[in-house]
């Protein structure tokens, strides 16, 4: 399984709910989580076929920004 980490501009649970439907509809993603306590508001995505551009597009469509992090764990 592959894991990608994105820096986001999400601020609260309401922001997360706005992107939830879009992320849940993407194929190839098994699960995802947002760490709102981290200063870069990290989104972690686990799956087999994750397209970073598609995730960034979901965020843009919802009025937010997600950028693939330079640091992948």
N, C-alpha and C positions, 0 to 999 in steps of 0.2 A: 504494500500500500504506500502511496506517495503522500507527502504532507507539504503544503505550501503555506507560507506566512505572508500576510499583507498588512501594511500600515493603513489605517483608515482614519476618517474624520468623524466617526460615530461618537456620540456624547452620552447617550442614555439608553435605557431599555426601549423607549419609544422609537429611537433611531433603528435599533436592532430589529424591531418588529416590522419596520418599513422595508427592510431588505430580506426579511425571512422568507417570504413567498417566492421571490425571485431565486434565491439560493436553493431552496428546497425543490424547485422545479428542474434544476440542472442535472443532467445525466452524468454519471461518472463520479459524483460526489457521494461519499458514504455518510459523512458527518462534517459539521463545522461548529466553531465556537468563537465568541468574541470576548477578549479580555479588556473590559472597560477600565480596569484599575491600572493597566499599563499606560505609561505616558504616550505611547504611539497607538493606543487603542487597537491592539493586534487581532486580526482575524486569522484563525488557523483552519485550514481546509484539508480533510483527508479524503482520498479517493484513488481510483485507478487511472482515470483519464481526466485530469484537471487542466482546463485551458485558462491560464491567467487572464487573457484578454476578455474572455466571456465573463469572468467574475468582475473585472473592472467595469465592463459594460452594464452589468446588473446594478452596480453601485451608482454609476452615472445616471441611469434611467430613473433611479429613486432619489436623485439629487445629492448623492454623496460621492466621496472619492476613496478609492482603494488602490494602493500601489504595491506591487510585489516587493517585499522586503529584500534588502541586500543580504541580510543574515537569515539563512535557512537552517533550522535545527534538524 
